[in-house]
Amino acid sequence: MTVSPQQSGIWLKGDWHMHSCHSTDSTNNTPSRIIRFAERMGFDYLAITDHDVHVQGAVAQHTWVDPEYRSDLVLLFYGAELTAPRGHVNILAAEPYDHQRVFDARNARDWNLLKLKQELGIHWSANHPNHKNHYGFSFDLADSVEIWNTSVWPKNVASVRIWDDQLLSGRMIGARGGSDNHHGMPDDPALIGPLTREATGNYVGTPTTWVFAAERSKAALLQALKHGRASISSNPYNPRVELVADCDGDGRFETTMGDNVMPSGGPVTFEVRLSEGGIPRANYEVRIIRNRSEFATIFTDAVTRTARFVDSPHADEWTYYRVEVMGPQAPYPEVPNSMALSQNMVALSNPIYFNFDPSF
């Protein structure tokens, strides 16, 4: 975990979507294998989200009670992947909840699911919106959306566009990643076969989601994820990207990802910051996305690892800005084939919003 020098809070890294052997399409991937790997890698949190349909909704009697499902080092969430005809949803919670009710209501109308979500106090995260099992529920239900699923970057481009469509419609939806890994790393490379080959290119942390939480707790993580105080890196050795802004021209970058500002119509200075890992002295390419369209392309300074741009969001319409970082992949020796699958996509930020309606 990393303490931010700019604001009160802690950066925590982890993975929001993975499967253990309690999912019947998972192999060689016990909870202890996943958790011990995450502990060795220094991850702060994990969500093992097994398919609920494989146990007819009874995840509380399978994954959650598995004696291997414990850690003194990593914050472990309670949850499951709601696997329904209308698509897949990661249900996440800090404490145990009645997942059976969610599973039994999987074909209910969206407004009834919204009431159930609110009653149970769960986080509803839309999984892989562009996928053979694409998300088909209303985005009004979603507290967050998975825009980066597995290490294979090209398959996620359409998901990012779907997220952009939701943002452009006026919704403020925090984005996250999820490795969606199903198969454990083989103990012996000679044993790599069709089912375990995935592990050498996709495992815990491909991608890694960084969340800026008020404190190191599961409740704070979920609150920060919902508010978009997060960014995504293709692996834990790559840079964490932050997008901040000086909206009043006082030289202080007081605005960060997930914030919603009422603009004056004057110029706003934005700064892109790369922290943590990455390739030393690399100049990373930064694509600035403004309201779904590419606004500009800039490059980070090799020494300061920052880049700035200026724009004037209109006072009478909503505008959002987010960034995508391209460049050389930092090696992930523990998952050696992931770098090639991610191609040159290194990191993504959540947006800074201007003039949005938070009640939308």
Disulfide bonds with the S-S distance in Angstrom:
none
